[in-house]
């Protein structure tokens, strides 16, 4: 049975075996799957939904209000013990505490919907066995979303990992407390092709919203048992949001720095003190009897909260009227452009003693080091394999390259680099035996193989170009990748085995110029910067010569690929099944136009040769590129049409990634047929921008017309502020491609 079938069966079973309502401890709950009444939907709500639908015609729903409160707690005893011993585990103590809480909950009778909702937040839906750190964080979420269509279901997921626990999710409709229900979830591992290799998980929910204008409220609490994992907080939602409030409750003595990132262009205010409140227009103001029952208890609860928090500092961020951020193709990385907060938990002082938490890069590395030390590498098999791989190699560079290429070719890469946890590498023997691993496991295997041969190999923590922060900033948000470094002859080489077909000494664009942290014992570390190359490093050079005979363009082509463009060619070719490679190659050379373009006599360098530029030559015949009209002939030499009509949505929220710095140089020589002369050549187009360059021109010398095309993306990405300029350029480029050389007899 497929995974899709299992999910479908889950929801079908949920729909068929439940009844309209159910009762727990004398309280009637709505079953959201079978409501026989919809009196929580008012005409004003429907009217509001229609208005919002006109404003957001392409959206399924909008967020009315989102509130996220981060409440930090400090356990001074645990902090002191951990500071003295370096490590402490309190799993047994935690289990006893949970058991006691559960017994108390079982004895308590819930008498109102308000109490039910409050209790739901204390009930744990997803447990965590993660040892408590001295500083823990409760993230309380309150969400109100409005449907813009009838018969709509609200789909969402809560990301979590082993260091987090998630409460039961409670929900209401139309802000009516008597419609309260518990939300069922489908909890699963993050996976790639059915393989679980990370502690990243997701709780999926599917809640019906029935009619346009209906609002759904969801409440849940996520607890971080390790403060380090509260690192970045984004202020936009997946759909348009009227108002989002993010609050931090910080106890006295806890030193937290909040960095404000990418606020420009957004309506964001920062306040201190009480959390800003806003009453929804359609919130029920009746049901006084229900409210009066819990009024006294609520007051006591609020008083207790104030007593507990009287020395706390509250910082609030309110952002209004944000567009929705969903999937955007070729995103350069949200941290470069989306508004968010970077949370740095630096230390704690009780007035007498001060304890560093994550105050600087030293503390960050110490934590990295504790995870590495938890590995139990067994190197016997690894050592034997490394000897066999390098048996016919003589120089150090040949041996290191052989190990590097073997890991590239034989270990399947599972891209969990952006997982919310999983900072600990897998043991080398596990990756070797399973033949797959994430970046950390592959880096560890590469390191241990090289160490077994006597080389000074080390692990490296790095943030790829998707990350906007320097690699030595004290935050878990700075590193989403791990590679290996090897020191040879007073020089450091970086080995990223996840980038198959990258040559030894070359680096993928996504890690070039990045500041990295290299291990150097338990407390010491080395900060280096990976070399960076210009777009010329990845240059594609093409030279073509054509003549025209009986309306058919015939000629020869020579192409040379370097750097990242070469890597892409090798990778793409070897990813194709053996029996389909020839067809795929011809499709690539003709740009998919097998009807009017044909290639023959194809010769190329080895598709497994990483250390040299890739070269390919072939003959080309092009039909339909010369159109005769009486005494005139129209010739078009541009069939590649690079980036023609490649317009971009100016409303996108992230920068556009070209994946690497690109430089294309194409020179086409065309011999004018005897007895014909040139009437007109297309007008030159020259566009030079900080992020893109287009140079397109024709020239004539004697009976030879030369077409020169140069396209450069010097930064490897397009800043979103330049989207309009890009679209204007694409119009000019496309019009140029549509122009013809005009010849006459």
N, C-alpha and C positions, 0 to 999 in steps of 0.2 A: 504494500500500500504506500502511495507517495505521501510526502509531507503535506501537500495541499489537501489530499483526501482526508488525512487525519484531522487537520484543522477544520475542514468542512464538517466532518462527522461530529467533532466536538461541539460546534455551534448548533448543529441540527439537534443533537441530543439535548442541549440546554433549552432549546425552544420547545421541544416536544414533551419533556417530562415534568416541566414546572407548571404551576397553576397561576392564577391571576395575582393573588397576594399570598403572603405567608406571614406567620406570627412567630416572633422570638420574644420570650419573657413578657408576654401579654401586650406586645407592641406590634401593630399591624404595619408591615412593610409593603411597598409597591414592588411587584415583580416587573421590571422594565420590559420584559419580553412579551407579556400578555396583559397590557392595561385595558380593562373594559371601560374605564372612564378616562376622559381627558379634560376634566374640569380645571386642571392647572394651566391650561392654555386659554388666554383671554384674547378678545378681539384686538386690544391695543398691542399685544405681543405679535399677532399675525400682521397687523399694519406695519409695525416696526420692522418685521422681517421682510416685508415687501419693499420698504424704503431702502433697507440695507442691500437687498438683492439688486436694486437699480444702481446703487453706488458701487457694488462689487459683483458685476455680472458673471465673472469667471470663477467665483469662489463658492464652495459648498457651505461654509460657515465662517463666522467671525468670532473672535474672542471679545466678550464684553468687558471682562476684567480678569487679570491674572495676578495673584498675590503669592510671592514666595518669600518666606521668612527663614533666615538662617540663625539659629540660636546656638551659640557656642557654650560648652560647659568644660570646666577644668577640674580634674581630680588631683588635688595636691598630693595626696598620699601616693598615688600611682606615679605622679610626675617625679616625686622625690625618689621613689624606688627605682624607677626607670633611669633616672639621672645617675644614680649610684651604681646600679648593676648593669645598665646598658640595655637590658632586655627583661621583660617580665610578662608572664602569661597569666591571665585570670579567668580561663575558660570555666573552671569548676565553680568559681565564685559567681560568674555570670549566669550559669545554668541554675544555681540555687536561687538567685535573685529572680529569674524568670518564673521559676516554679512558684515562688511565694506570691508574685504578682498575679499569676494565673489563678491561684486559690482565692485570692481576694476578689478577683473579677467574677469568679463563679458564684461567690456569696452575694454579690451586689445585684439588686434588681433595678433594671432600667425603667424609668417612669415617664420619659418624654423623648421626643425625637431629637431635641437638642442634646440630651444626655447620650443618646445612641451615637450621634455623630462624633461627639467628643470621645466616647469610648472606642469607637472604630479607629480613631487615630492612634490609640494606645495598643490596639490589637495588632499583632505581627502577622502579616500574610506571608512574607518571605524572611526566613531566619538567616542569621549570619553567625558563623563560629569564629569570626575574626577576633583575635585578642584585642581588648579595648586599649586604645592609646590614651595618654593622659588628657588629651583634648578631643572631645567628640562634638559632633554637630548634628542638630536636628533641623531638617529642611521641611517646613510645613508648606504645603501647596494647596491653594484655593483657586479653582478655575471656574469661570462662567463662560459658556460658549452658546451662540445663537445659531440655529439652523436657518439656512437661506433657501432650502428646498424641502419639498414634501418627501416623506418616506426615506429620510436620510438616516444613516448610521454614523455615529462618531467613532472613528477608528484612531487609536493612539497607542503608544507604548511607553513604558517607564524603563529606562536603562538602569541597570544596577550591576553590582559585582559582588565578589565574596566579602568585601569589607563593608557592605551596606545591608541594611534590613529595611523592608518596606511594610508599612502598615496596611491594614484592610482599607480599601477605597470605598468611601460612601458617596452617594449621589442623590440629588434631588432634581425635580423639574420645576421651572418657573419660580424658583426661590420659595417653593411651598414646602414647609417642614413636614407636612403629613404625607408627602410623596417620597419620603426617604427610602433608599434601598442600598444594598451592598453590591458592588460591581464585581462580576466574575472576570477572571483573567486567565489567559493561556501563557504560561511561563516556559520559556525555552532558552537554550544556549544560542549565542551568536555562532554562526557556522559558515563554513565555505565548503560547498559540495558535500554536505553531510558530515564533515569532519569538525569536531569540537576541539579547539586547541587554545582556549583562552577562558578566563573566568568572567568574561563579559556576557551578560544575559539580558533578556528583555521580557517584560510582562505586558502582553498584548491585551487590549480591551476593545470591545465592540458593543457600543451602547446605542439603542435606537432613539431617535429624536422625533419621529412621527410626522410632525407638520412644520411648515415654514413659520418661523417666528418663535418656536418653542425654544426655551433656554434650558441648558443642562448645567448643573453645578457638580463639581467633583472635588473631593477633599481627601488628601492622604498625606502621610508623613514618611519621609525617607531619613533614616539615621545613618550617618557616616561614623563608623567606629574608628576611623583614622582621619584626623583633620587634614592630612596632606592631600586627600582626594577632593577636597573643596578648593579648587584652584582657579577655575574660570567660570563665570556666570554670564550667559548671553541674555540680552534684553529684548530680543525679537522672538516671535512665535512663528509657527508653521503657516498661520493664516493671519489676516489683518487683525490688529488688536487695538481696541479703543484706549485701554490703559493697563499698564503693567507696573506693579510695585514690587521692588526687591528690597528687603530689609535685612539688616544684620544686627543681632543683639550680642554685644561683646562684653563679657564680664570684666570687672575692674582688674587691672594687672595684666590682662592679655593684650599683647602688642600685635595688632593686625594692621597691615597697610593695604589699602584698596586702590589699585591703579585703574584709572578711567581710560578706556581704549575706544577710539573711533566714535567719539560723541558728536563730532561735527556734522551738522545737517539734520540732527534729530532733536525733538522736543524733550529734553531730559532735565529734571531738577533734582538737586540733592538737598535733603533736609536731615536734621537730627531731632530726636525726641520721639513722640508717639507716631505710630505708623499711620500715614494718611489713609482716610476711609472715604468711600463714595458709595452711596446707597443706590442700588439698581432701581430703575424707574418702576418696574413691575413687581418689586418685592412685596410679598404678602404682609399686610399690616393687621390682619385679623387673627383669628385663632388665639384670642387673648387667654383663654383658659389654659391652653397648652403652654403658653409662654409664662403664665403666672406660676405654674408648678415648678418651673426650673429657675425662676427669677432669683430666688434666694440663693440657690446653689451656684448660679452664674456669678452673683456678686461675690460670694465667698471665693470662687475660683479666681476671679479677677484680682481680688485683694491678695490672695496667696501669690499670684503671679507677680504683682507689684512688689510684694515683700521679698520674693526671691530675686527680683530683677532691679531692686532700687539702686544698686551700685553699677548697673550695666549701662553701657553706652549703646544707643540705637542710632544707626545710620540708614537712611532710606533713599532709594532712587526711584523716581517716578518717570516713566517714559510713556508718551501719549501718541496715539494715531500712527502706529507703525505698520508698514506693509508686511505681508506674509513672506516668510523666507522658506521656500521649499527646495526642491532639487534644481540646481542650475548647472547646466553642462559646462565642463571644463573650468570648474571653479578653482581659483588660485589658492583658496583656503580662507575660511570665514574669519580667522583671527586678524587678517589684514584689513578688513573693511567693515565687518558687522560690529555694532556697538556692544561692548561687553565689559565686564569687570574682572580684573586679575586680582585674586585674593592671596596675599602673602601672610601666613601666620608665623611671626618671627620669634616670639618668646613670651615668657610669663614671669612676672615678679609679684611676690606677695608682700613687698615692702622690706623684706629682709634678704631673701635669696632671689636670684635671677637665673632662670633656666632658658637656654637657647633651644628653640624648636627648629624652625627652618629660616634662620636669620640671614644666611649667606650661602654661597656655593659650597663652603666646607660642610655645612649641615646636609646639603643636598647630596653630596658625594658620600658622606657617612651612611646615609640611608641606602643609596645605591649599593654600597659595599656590603651592607648587611644582607641584602637580597642575594648578591653574588655568592656570599659565603654560605648560604643555605643550600647551594647546589652540591650534589654528590656525584661528581664526574668519575666515571670508571673508564680509564684510558687504554686498557689492554688491547681491545679490538681496534680502537682508534689508531693506536701506535702501529699495529701491524698493517692496517689499511693505508696509512700515510707512507709507510715504506714501500708498499707495492705500487702506489700511485707515482712515486718519484724514483723508481728503481733505475730508469734509463736517463735520468736528468743529472747534469754535472754541476752547473752553476747554481748559486743561491737563488737568483731571479727565476731560473727555470723551475726549481723545486717549489718556490712559493707560488709561482703562476700555476703550476700543475695542481696544487692543493686548491687554490682559489677557483680554478676552472672546474675541478671535479665537483666541488660543492655546488657551483652554479648548475652544472649539468645533471646532477644525480639527486639533489634534494629539492623536493617540490616546495615552492614558497607559498605559504598561506598568509595573506596580507592582513594580519591583525594589529598593524602598527598603531592604529588609532583607537584601540580598545581602551575602555575606561580604567582598566587596571593592567594586570599581566606584565608587570615590570621585571619579574623574575625569569631569567632564561631557563629553558629546558636543558636537562642534562645532555651532554654530548652523545652518550651511548643511546639515549632514546631517539634522538634525531637521526642518528646513523642507522639504527635498526628500522625505524618507521619509514625512513626516506622522505619525510616531510617535516616542516617546521616553520615557525614565524621568524621574523628578523632576528630576534634574540637567540633562538635556538640555533639558527644557521651561523650567526656570529660566534657563538660559543663553540660550535663544532669546528669551524675554521681555526679559531684560536687554539683549541686543544690539539688539533692535528699538527699545526705548525710548532707548538711547544714540544710535542713528542719528537720532532726532528731537531730540536735544539734552538729554535728561533724565539726571539723575544716578541711574542704576540700578546695583545691585550684587547680587552673589550672597550668599546667606545659608545658613549651615549650622545645622541645627536637629535636635533629637531630638523626635519626636512624643510624645504622652502614653503611648505604649507603653513609653517609656524612663524608668527611674526616676532617672536621674542628671541633674544640671544641665549645660547645654550648653557650659559653659566648663571642664569637668573635662578634664585632659589624657589622654584615652583615645578610641580610635576607636569605642568602644561608645556614646558620648554622642550621636552624630549618625547618624540613619537616613533623613534627608530633606534636600532642598535646595529653597529657594524664592528669590524675587527681592524686593528692597527698592528703593523709589524715594523719593528725598527731594524734597519739594515744599513751598515756603513754610515752611521750618524745621520740617517735620513729616515723619515717615517712615511710608510705607504699605507693607504687606507683601502680596505678590502670590503666591498659591499656585495656579498654573494647573492643577495636577492635580485641584483641587476644582472641577469644572465646575458652573456655575450659581451659584457663590458671587459675591455682588456686591462691587464695589469698596468697600473700607473695612470689609468684614465678613471674619470669619475662622472657619475650621472649628474645631470644638471641640478636635480633636486637636492643634492648634498653639497654642491660647489659653493664655496665662500661661507659655509656655515661654521660657527664656533662650536667646538666639541669638547667633551670631557673624557679624558683617557684614564683608565684605572692605573694606579701606581701604588699598590699596597692598600692597607685598611683605612688610612687617614689621608695620605698624600694623593694627589692627582695632578694631571697635566692638562692644561687648556691649550688647544691648538685650533687653527683655522684651516679647513680643507682648501686646497688651491682652487681658484676660479678661472674659467676660460671665457674668452669672448665668443661671439657668434661664429667667427671664422673657424673656430675649432670644430664646428659641426657642419662645415660648408658642403654643399652639394654643387658640383661643377658639371655642366652639361654642354657639350659641343655637338652641333648637328649641321649637316650639309645636305641640301636638297636641290633637285632640278625638276623641271616640269616637262613631261612627255605625254602627249595625247590626253591631257586633262588629269594625269596621275602624278602626284608628288612622290618621288622616290629619293631615298638618301640613306645616310649612315648616322649612327648616334653613338657617342661615347659619354658615359656618366661615371663620376667618381664621388663616393660617399665617405665622409669623415666623421669621427666623433660619434655623437648621439644619433645622427642620421644613419651612420653605418650600423650601429648597434640595433637600431630599429629594423633595418633591412634583414640582418642576420636572424634576429629574433622572430620576425614575422614569417620568414621563409621556413625556419625550422619548426615553427608551431603548426604548420600545415602537414597533413598526412602525406606519406611518401608518394602515394599514387596520384595525388592531386597537386603536387608542387609545380609541375611543369605548366599546368593550366593556370595556376594562381600567378606564376611569374609572368606569363604572357598577358594576363589580365592587368597586372600592375604596370607593365611597360606600355600598354595601350590605354591606360587610364579607364579601363572597363569598356572601351568602345571597340569591340571586336568586329563590328559591322563595317566600319569605314577604315579602320587601322589594322594593319597586319605586320607582324614582325617575323624575321627569319635570321638564320645564321647567328644565333645568340651565343655569346661567349662571356664568361664571367670568372672572377676569382672564387676561391673556396668559400662556401657559405659558413664554414666553421673557423675561418681564420680571423681571430680577434685583433691581432697585433698590427695589421696593415690596413690601409684604406681599401674599401670594396670597389672594384671596377667592373663595369659591364659594357659590352659593345654589341650592337645589333643593326640589322638593316630594317628600314621602315618604309612601307608603302601606305600612302594616305589618299583615299578616295573622297570625292565631294568637297575638297578643300580649294579647288580652282573652278570657278563658274564662268563659262564663256557667255558673253552677251553681245552678239554682233562682232564688232571690231575690238571690243574690250574684254579683258579677262580679269576677274576679281579673285585674288588669292588671300587666304587666311592661314598664317603659319602658327596660330595659337590654338592648340587643342588641349593643352594642359589646363589652361584657364584657372591658374592658382588663385583661390580666394574670390572667384567671381560670385557675385550675389551673396556673399557671406555677411549679410547684415546681422547686427546684434541688437537685442532688446535693450534699449536705453534705460529701462526700469530695473535691470538686474542689480542685485545688491552686492555681488562679489566681483572681483577682478577676473578677467578671462585669462586662462592659462593656455599658452602655446606648447606647454610641456617641456620645452627646452629652447634655448636661444637658437634661432634659425638664420641661416644665410644661404640663399639660393642664387646662383649665377648661371644664366642660360644664354648661350650664344648660338644663333641660327644663321647660317649663310645660305642664301638662296640665289641661284644663278638664273638671271633673266633669259628666257628663251631667245634664240637668235631671231631677228626680225621684229622684235617687240621692244617697246620703250616704256619707261615709267611715267605715268600720268600723276599719280598721287601716292604719298605714303601717309600712314596714320600719324596724327600729331603726337608729339612727345608728352608723356606724363611723368612728372617728378613730384613726389610727395615725401617730405622728410619730417618725421615726428619723433619725439623722444622714445616712443614705444614701437614705431613701425616706419619702414622706409619702402617705397615703391619707386623704382626707376625703370621706365619702359620707353624705348625709343628705336626708331629705324634710321638707318643711314645707307647711302649708296656710294659705291666706288666702282666706276666702270660698269660692267654688267653684273656686278654682285651687290645684292641687298643684304645688309646685316641687321638682324633683330637682336637687341640686347635687353635682357630682363634681369633685374636684380631686386630681390625681396629680402629684407632684413628685419628680424624681430630681436633687437639688441638686448632686451631685458628678459625675454622669455615669457612675458605676460603683458596684458593690456589693462591699464588702470581704468576703472569704471568711469572716471571723469573724462576719459577720452573716447567714450563710446560714440558720441555724435560725430566727432572728428573722424573716427574709423568709418562710420557709415558713409560720410561724405566722400572719403577716399575710395571706398569700395564702388561707389557709383561711377567715379572717374575711371577706375581700373576696369570695371565691367564694360563700360562704353568703349574703352580702348580695345579690349579683347574682341568686341563685336565689329571693329573697323577692318577694312580690307586694303590691301595693296591693289592699285588699279593699273593695269597694263593695257597698252593698245598696240595694234599692228602698225 
